[in-house]
């Protein structure tokens, strides 16, 4: 195992949620309305993931995407910093018969890929745990895991609204997205996210992607507070 300098970012100190508490992991899985089996199956097909592909899923969480990719015949490396998340994902994978997933306890900054280079790297709703400096490090590491012309898919809370209007857009986001306790992400969850996590602006993440060696082929601003990117690793 690699050792890291004392100044290295500790991804295990995530804001807001104790992902080693299995009850919180189960609650997290229920709240993930953007990550249902049907939606993840549609994304797998949209990206063209199929038999024989190698997929690296960073921040795999409770494994819904990894399972759907495996059911299409891909070999999947599912990586997450939380052992409880991984255990929960493994249990789901066994129930679904998704046998071509290898689970790794690691993060964006610590995962060492020692297998075939990936055809796809996927990261959804996870990169925001890192400050921008460390996002750039993580994106460079992702590029190193991909084959030339391999695909990176990134989706996260990414801000495309005018900076001068940030208060209005953040308030509207929280007002329209938050749910009552027990039904999804609450206003307190969103407050914590904005206050303590590290979502960034689209123009910043797009500059990082380019500098990390990617060509952005699709940039979709899903809302003023969410975006997705499909990128090709430049050979």
C-alpha positions as a Markdown table, in Angstrom:
| # | Residue | x | y | z |
|---|---|---|---|---|
| 1 | Unk | 0.0 | 0.0 | 0.0 |
| 2 | Unk | 1.3 | 3.5 | -0.9 |
| 3 | Unk | 2.0 | 5.9 | 1.9 |
| 4 | Unk | 1.0 | 9.5 | 1.5 |
| 5 | Unk | 2.5 | 12.7 | 2.9 |
| 6 | Unk | 1.1 | 14.4 | 5.9 |
| 7 | Unk | -0.4 | 17.1 | 3.8 |
| 8 | Unk | -2.5 | 14.7 | 1.7 |
| 9 | Unk | -6.2 | 15.2 | 1.7 |
| 10 | Unk | -8.2 | 12.8 | 3.9 |
| 11 | Unk | -11.2 | 11.7 | 1.9 |
| 12 | Unk | -12.6 | 9.7 | 4.9 |
| 13 | Unk | -13.5 | 12.9 | 6.6 |
| 14 | Unk | -16.6 | 13.5 | 4.6 |
| 15 | Unk | -19.1 | 16.2 | 5.6 |
| 16 | Unk | -22.5 | 15.6 | 7.0 |
| 17 | Unk | -23.1 | 11.8 | 6.9 |
| 18 | Unk | -21.4 | 9.0 | 8.7 |
| 19 | Unk | -21.2 | 6.5 | 5.9 |
| 20 | Unk | -19.9 | 3.8 | 8.3 |
| 21 | Unk | -23.4 | 3.7 | 9.9 |
| 22 | Unk | -25.4 | 1.1 | 8.1 |
| 23 | Unk | -28.7 | 2.8 | 8.9 |
| 24 | Unk | -27.4 | 6.0 | 7.2 |
| 25 | Unk | -26.2 | 4.0 | 4.2 |
| 26 | Unk | -29.7 | 2.5 | 3.8 |
| 27 | Unk | -31.3 | 5.9 | 4.2 |
| 28 | Unk | -28.8 | 7.3 | 1.6 |
| 29 | Unk | -29.8 | 4.6 | -0.9 |
| 30 | Unk | -33.5 | 5.4 | -0.5 |
| 31 | Unk | -32.8 | 9.1 | -1.1 |
| 32 | Unk | -30.9 | 8.5 | -4.3 |
| 33 | Unk | -33.9 | 9.2 | -6.6 |
| 34 | Unk | -31.5 | 10.2 | -9.5 |
| 35 | Unk | -29.9 | 6.7 | -9.2 |
| 36 | Unk | -32.6 | 4.1 | -9.7 |
| 37 | Unk | -31.9 | 0.8 | -11.5 |
| 38 | Unk | -33.9 | 2.1 | -14.5 |
| 39 | Unk | -32.1 | 5.4 | -14.7 |
| 40 | Unk | -28.7 | 3.7 | -14.4 |
| 41 | Unk | -29.6 | 1.1 | -17.0 |
| 42 | Unk | -30.5 | 3.9 | -19.4 |
| 43 | Unk | -27.2 | 5.6 | -18.7 |
| 44 | Unk | -25.3 | 2.4 | -19.3 |
| 45 | Unk | -27.0 | 2.0 | -22.7 |
| 46 | Unk | -26.5 | 5.6 | -23.6 |
| 47 | Unk | -22.8 | 5.4 | -22.9 |
| 48 | Unk | -22.5 | 2.2 | -24.9 |
| 49 | Unk | -21.2 | 0.0 | -22.1 |
| 50 | Unk | -21.4 | -3.6 | -23.0 |
| 51 | Unk | -19.8 | -7.1 | -22.9 |
| 52 | Unk | -16.0 | -7.0 | -22.5 |
| 53 | Unk | -15.7 | -3.3 | -21.4 |
| 54 | Unk | -13.8 | -2.4 | -18.3 |
| 55 | Unk | -15.6 | 0.2 | -16.2 |
| 56 | Unk | -14.1 | 2.1 | -13.2 |
| 57 | Unk | -16.8 | 3.6 | -11.0 |
| 58 | Unk | -15.3 | 6.1 | -8.5 |
| 59 | Unk | -17.5 | 7.0 | -5.6 |
| 60 | Unk | -19.7 | 3.9 | -6.4 |
| 61 | Unk | -21.8 | 4.4 | -3.3 |
| 62 | Unk | -24.5 | 1.7 | -2.9 |
| 63 | Unk | -23.6 | 0.2 | -6.3 |
| 64 | Unk | -26.7 | 0.8 | -8.4 |
| 65 | Unk | -24.7 | 2.0 | -11.5 |
| 66 | Unk | -22.0 | -0.7 | -11.1 |
| 67 | Unk | -24.6 | -3.4 | -10.9 |
| 68 | Unk | -26.3 | -2.3 | -14.1 |
| 69 | Unk | -23.0 | -2.1 | -16.0 |
| 70 | Unk | -22.1 | -5.6 | -14.8 |
| 71 | Unk | -25.5 | -6.9 | -15.9 |
| 72 | Unk | -24.7 | -5.6 | -19.4 |
| 73 | Unk | -21.5 | -7.8 | -19.4 |
| 74 | Unk | -18.9 | -5.2 | -18.3 |
| 75 | Unk | -16.2 | -5.9 | -15.7 |
| 76 | Unk | -16.6 | -3.2 | -13.1 |
| 77 | Unk | -14.2 | -1.8 | -10.5 |
| 78 | Unk | -16.5 | -0.3 | -7.8 |
| 79 | Unk | -14.5 | 2.1 | -5.6 |
| 80 | Unk | -15.8 | 3.8 | -2.5 |
| 81 | Unk | -14.2 | 5.2 | 0.7 |
| 82 | Unk | -16.9 | 3.7 | 2.9 |
| 83 | Unk | -16.6 | 0.0 | 3.9 |
| 84 | Unk | -20.3 | 0.0 | 4.8 |
| 85 | Unk | -21.3 | 1.4 | 1.4 |
| 86 | Unk | -19.3 | -1.4 | -0.2 |
| 87 | Unk | -20.8 | -4.1 | 1.9 |
| 88 | Unk | -24.3 | -2.8 | 1.1 |
| 89 | Unk | -23.4 | -2.7 | -2.6 |
| 90 | Unk | -22.0 | -6.2 | -2.5 |
| 91 | Unk | -25.2 | -7.5 | -0.9 |
| 92 | Unk | -27.3 | -5.8 | -3.7 |
| 93 | Unk | -25.0 | -7.2 | -6.4 |
| 94 | Unk | -25.3 | -10.7 | -5.1 |
| 95 | Unk | -29.1 | -10.4 | -5.1 |
| 96 | Unk | -29.1 | -9.1 | -8.6 |
| 97 | Unk | -26.7 | -11.7 | -9.9 |
| 98 | Unk | -24.1 | -9.1 | -10.9 |
| 99 | Unk | -20.9 | -11.2 | -10.5 |
| 100 | Unk | -18.4 | -9.2 | -12.5 |
| 101 | Unk | -17.8 | -6.4 | -10.0 |
| 102 | Unk | -14.6 | -6.1 | -8.0 |
| 103 | Unk | -15.0 | -3.8 | -4.9 |
| 104 | Unk | -12.3 | -1.6 | -3.6 |
| 105 | Unk | -12.2 | 0.5 | -0.4 |
| 106 | Unk | -10.4 | 3.6 | -1.6 |
| 107 | Unk | -11.0 | 7.2 | -2.8 |
| 108 | Unk | -10.4 | 9.4 | -5.8 |
| 109 | Unk | -6.9 | 10.2 | -4.4 |
| 110 | Unk | -5.9 | 6.7 | -3.1 |
| 111 | Unk | -7.3 | 4.1 | -5.5 |
| 112 | Unk | -4.5 | 2.4 | -7.4 |
| 113 | Unk | -5.7 | 0.8 | -10.6 |
| 114 | Unk | -3.7 | -2.4 | -11.2 |
| 115 | Unk | -5.7 | -4.0 | -13.9 |
| 116 | Unk | -6.5 | -3.3 | -17.6 |
| 117 | Unk | -6.9 | 0.3 | -18.4 |
| 118 | Unk | -10.6 | 1.4 | -18.3 |
| 119 | Unk | -12.8 | 1.9 | -21.3 |
| 120 | Unk | -14.9 | 4.1 | -19.1 |
| 121 | Unk | -14.4 | 6.0 | -15.8 |
| 122 | Unk | -17.7 | 7.0 | -14.2 |
| 123 | Unk | -18.2 | 9.4 | -11.3 |
| 124 | Unk | -21.6 | 10.7 | -10.2 |
| 125 | Unk | -22.5 | 12.9 | -7.2 |
| 126 | Unk | -19.1 | 12.3 | -5.5 |
| 127 | Unk | -16.4 | 14.6 | -6.8 |
| 128 | Unk | -17.8 | 17.5 | -4.8 |
| 129 | Unk | -16.3 | 16.0 | -1.6 |
| 130 | Unk | -12.9 | 17.4 | -2.9 |
| 131 | Unk | -11.8 | 21.0 | -2.9 |
| 132 | Unk | -10.8 | 22.3 | -6.3 |
| 133 | Unk | -7.1 | 21.7 | -6.0 |
| 134 | Unk | -7.8 | 18.0 | -5.2 |
| 135 | Unk | -10.4 | 17.7 | -7.9 |
| 136 | Unk | -7.7 | 18.5 | -10.4 |
| 137 | Unk | -5.4 | 15.9 | -8.9 |
| 138 | Unk | -8.3 | 13.4 | -9.0 |
| 139 | Unk | -9.1 | 14.2 | -12.7 |
| 140 | Unk | -5.5 | 13.6 | -13.7 |
| 141 | Unk | -5.6 | 10.3 | -11.8 |
| 142 | Unk | -8.8 | 9.3 | -13.7 |
| 143 | Unk | -7.1 | 10.1 | -17.0 |
| 144 | Unk | -4.2 | 7.8 | -16.1 |
| 145 | Unk | -6.7 | 4.9 | -15.6 |
| 146 | Unk | -8.2 | 5.2 | -19.0 |
| 147 | Unk | -7.2 | 3.8 | -22.4 |
| 148 | Unk | -6.5 | 6.4 | -25.1 |
| 149 | Unk | -9.9 | 7.6 | -26.4 |
| 150 | Unk | -11.5 | 6.1 | -23.2 |
| 151 | Unk | -14.7 | 7.9 | -21.9 |
| 152 | Unk | -15.1 | 9.8 | -18.7 |
| 153 | Unk | -18.6 | 10.5 | -17.5 |
| 154 | Unk | -19.0 | 13.1 | -14.8 |
| 155 | Unk | -22.2 | 14.2 | -13.2 |
| 156 | Unk | -22.4 | 16.4 | -10.0 |
| 157 | Unk | -23.8 | 19.5 | -8.4 |
| 158 | Unk | -22.0 | 22.0 | -10.6 |
| 159 | Unk | -23.0 | 25.6 | -10.8 |
| 160 | Unk | -23.7 | 27.3 | -14.1 |
| 161 | Unk | -25.6 | 30.3 | -12.8 |
| 162 | Unk | -24.1 | 33.9 | -12.8 |
| 163 | Unk | -21.8 | 34.3 | -9.8 |
| 164 | Unk | -23.4 | 37.6 | -8.9 |
| 165 | Unk | -26.7 | 35.9 | -8.5 |
| 166 | Unk | -25.5 | 33.0 | -6.3 |
| 167 | Unk | -27.7 | 33.7 | -3.3 |
| 168 | Unk | -30.9 | 33.7 | -5.4 |
| 169 | Unk | -30.0 | 30.5 | -7.3 |
| 170 | Unk | -28.9 | 28.6 | -4.2 |
| 171 | Unk | -32.0 | 29.6 | -2.2 |
| 172 | Unk | -34.2 | 28.5 | -5.2 |
| 173 | Unk | -32.4 | 25.2 | -5.5 |
| 174 | Unk | -32.9 | 24.4 | -1.8 |
| 175 | Unk | -36.5 | 25.5 | -1.8 |
| 176 | Unk | -37.5 | 23.5 | -4.9 |
| 177 | Unk | -35.3 | 20.4 | -4.2 |
| 178 | Unk | -35.6 | 19.7 | -0.5 |
| 179 | Unk | -38.0 | 17.1 | 0.8 |
| 180 | Unk | -39.6 | 16.5 | 4.2 |
| 181 | Unk | -37.6 | 14.3 | 6.6 |
| 182 | Unk | -37.8 | 10.6 | 5.6 |
| 183 | Unk | -38.8 | 11.4 | 2.0 |
| 184 | Unk | -35.5 | 12.5 | 0.5 |
| 185 | Unk | -32.8 | 15.2 | 0.9 |
| 186 | Unk | -34.0 | 17.8 | 3.4 |
| 187 | Unk | -33.2 | 21.5 | 3.5 |
| 188 | Unk | -30.7 | 20.8 | 6.2 |
| 189 | Unk | -28.9 | 18.3 | 3.8 |
| 190 | Unk | -28.7 | 21.0 | 1.2 |
| 191 | Unk | -27.5 | 23.7 | 3.6 |
| 192 | Unk | -24.8 | 21.3 | 4.8 |
| 193 | Unk | -23.8 | 20.6 | 1.2 |
| 194 | Unk | -23.4 | 24.2 | 0.2 |
| 195 | Unk | -21.7 | 25.2 | 3.5 |
| 196 | Unk | -19.3 | 22.3 | 4.0 |
| 197 | Unk | -18.8 | 20.5 | 0.7 |
| 198 | Unk | -17.1 | 21.7 | -2.5 |
| 199 | Unk | -19.4 | 22.0 | -5.5 |
| 200 | Unk | -17.8 | 24.4 | -8.0 |
| 201 | Unk | -18.6 | 26.4 | -11.1 |
| 202 | Unk | -18.9 | 24.9 | -14.6 |
| 203 | Unk | -16.2 | 27.1 | -16.0 |
| 204 | Unk | -13.8 | 25.9 | -13.3 |
| 205 | Unk | -14.5 | 22.2 | -13.8 |
| 206 | Unk | -14.4 | 22.5 | -17.6 |
| 207 | Unk | -10.9 | 24.1 | -17.4 |
| 208 | Unk | -9.8 | 21.2 | -15.1 |
| 209 | Unk | -11.1 | 18.6 | -17.5 |
| 210 | Unk | -9.2 | 20.1 | -20.4 |
| 211 | Unk | -6.0 | 20.5 | -18.4 |
| 212 | Unk | -6.3 | 16.9 | -17.2 |
| 213 | Unk | -6.2 | 15.7 | -20.8 |
| 214 | Unk | -9.8 | 15.3 | -21.8 |
| 215 | Unk | -11.8 | 16.6 | -24.7 |
| 216 | Unk | -15.4 | 17.6 | -23.6 |
| 217 | Unk | -17.7 | 16.1 | -26.2 |
| 218 | Unk | -21.0 | 16.8 | -24.3 |
| 219 | Unk | -21.6 | 19.4 | -21.6 |
| 220 | Unk | -25.2 | 19.3 | -20.4 |
| 221 | Unk | -26.4 | 21.9 | -17.8 |
| 222 | Unk | -29.2 | 19.9 | -16.4 |
| 223 | Unk | -30.2 | 22.7 | -14.1 |
| 224 | Unk | -28.4 | 25.9 | -12.9 |
| 225 | Unk | -27.0 | 23.7 | -10.1 |
| 226 | Unk | -26.3 | 20.4 | -11.8 |
| 227 | Unk | -24.3 | 19.4 | -14.9 |
| 228 | Unk | -23.0 | 16.3 | -16.7 |
| 229 | Unk | -20.0 | 15.9 | -19.0 |
| 230 | Unk | -19.0 | 13.2 | -21.4 |
| 231 | Unk | -15.3 | 13.4 | -22.2 |
| 232 | Unk | -12.8 | 11.6 | -24.3 |
| 233 | Unk | -9.2 | 11.0 | -23.1 |
| 234 | Unk | -7.0 | 12.6 | -25.7 |
| 235 | Unk | -4.6 | 9.9 | -27.0 |
